[in-house]
Amino acid sequence: MPISEVLKDIELFYKPCSDCKAEKIRKFSPLAEEINLNEIDNNFGSCKCGKRQLDIVMAHVLKVMIDEGIKDKKANLRNSCVPLVTPGYLTNSVPYLPENSLVILSNEMNKKCAERIVKEVGEVKGVLKGDARKTVGIKDSDSDPHEYELLAGCDLRCDIIQTPYGALGIYKYQHEIHIEFPTRDSPKIEILEKALKDFDKPAVLDCTCGPGTLGIACLKAGARKVVFNDIWKPAIETTLINLEANGFPVKLSDSEEELITSEDNFEVYSMDVRELANRPDEKFDICIIDTFPGVDTTEFIEAAGKLGKKVVVI
């Protein structure tokens, strides 16, 4: 879906109508003590507008997990699984979900249970198996990649990122790209904004671009050129999706090394940052480094320092 359509009614997307129901389910109490599990189905807590409160949806998911023996009857909503709403957007209250607006993540899931959840719980579009404490992707060229396992459905999500240059829609296949929950004020965007103020129409290198969020924000801010780079190929594929979705058409390049270009406005690579440092033909005003938590950024900073005037570690 084009991001313009996602943003058009985003404020209303998760709001209940006047007829929507709200069940008060204590999240730390066993679900079986809160609700008769036999009453939970697709009609439980449903409204004619097609939405159900997130807690009701999660109760339905947990009920299926209990039925399948994934969880016991002492399980509560807090220890069921991780809900990833889509589009990801910060709301002031518990959201009400339409169909196909939720991806769930659980380290205990199996394929049979996942397929049943997607079939029976209309709001769930995809089910992933994985540990939310482990970051998806690859830390550096010396590390092994890590992915979640997509057990059923589709895990393509969109997060709405607020920036001073307009809202961005950042799509990602969640089994391939790390989870970042949207916040009203993004610390990463704030750091980037301060760096951009020091230059007029800067050339920017996003050394570890992930799904492209920071580089696209730079384009929106008026950067004359942005080079996106990430050693993780799925991140590059996702960046291309997000460039298109946010109004920056891509085209194939004639160069084998350079993957994508667009009238010299941006380029996209998939290289080790240390390899990029060996390209003497290009210098940047700003080099952005945004690595996974716990990664030693020393070599990244050293490589970026050869390429840019200002290295910004986020």
C-alpha positions, 0 to 999 in steps of 0.5 A: 500500500502506498505510504500516502494511503497509510498516512491518510487515515492513520489517526482513525485506524486504531480508534474504536467506533461508538459500538466497539466493545472493551473487555477488561482482562487483567494481563497478569492473571491466568486467562482461564480465570478471566474468561471462559475459554470456550466462549472465545472465537472470532465473534468474541468482542467483535463489532460491526465495524470489523475491529476488536480491542488488542487485548481481545485479539491476544486473548483469542491467540492465547486461547489457540495456543492453550488448545494446541498445548503450546501454553498451559491454562495458567498462561496470561496475556503478558507471557503469551507472545509479542504483538507487532501491529501494522501499521506500527503507530503510537496510540494513546490507548489500547488499539482496536484492530481491523483484519490483517493488522497484526503479526505475532512473535513467539519463541514457543510456537509451532507450525500447526498452531501458527497456521490455526491462528492465521486461519481463526484469528482474523486480525493476525496476518502472520506468525513468527517463531523467534526470541524477541531478545535476539536482534534479527540481521547481521552485526558485521562481516565476521558474524553469522546472520540471525532470522526469525522463522515465518511459520504462517501467513505474511510478516510484512509490516509498516512502521510510521516514523515521525520526523521534522521532514514529514512522516515516513512509512518504513516497511519490513519483512519482520523475520529479516529485519530487526524490530523497532517500536515507533515512539513519538519522539525518536532519539535517532531522528533527533541526533540526525536532525542536529547533524543535518543542521550543520550543512546545507544540502549535504551528501550523506553516507548511511553506512549501516542503513537497515531498512533505510529509515535515516537515509530516507529522512535525509532525502526528505530533509533536502540532502543533495545525495544519499548513499545507502549501504548495508552488508545484510542483503535483505536490508538492501531489498527492504530499503528499495521498497521503502524508497519507492514507498516514500516517493523516491523511484528506483531504477537499475544501474549499469554498474555491477557494483552499484545496485540502484541509482536515481538521477544521482539523488541516491545510490544503494550498495551492499558492502562491508563499510571497510570496503567502502572506505577504499573508494577514494572517488567520493567524499561525504559531508555526513556519515551515519553509523547505526549498528546493533546494540553491543557492537564495537563501532571502532572500525566503523568509525575509522572507516567512515572517517576516511569518507566523511567530514562528520561521523554521526554514531546513532 
